[in-house]
């Protein structure tokens, strides 16, 4: 069983930065992939970023490529999402998610149902 616990959300102003964390309780191994998704009120869940636990290969949604960075700390079993130059449209609940895969190919990491475990989410609010 894997449990995920996000932290670090909060209220910031436009242009600020914020680092959210996700602690993983349970096993992680080279085929683990950790993802970050977000969901704003009234909108569909949106892929933000993902990282392969084994080699650190990272993937980003189109909106996140320039401003966000996903990293992991194997020793702490924690994945981070550093968000820079935040804008009001980044306001959402941010969820981390866990899957085990050797998938390759076209944007498999964006597929939410492919992730088996999800955290409870952490609210990020960006004021203008």
Helices and strands as residue ranges (DSSP letters): E 3-7, E 10-13, E 18-25, E 32-39, E 46-52, E 58-60, E 68-73, E 78-83, G 88-90, E 92-100, G 108-110, G 112-114, E 117-118, E 122-127
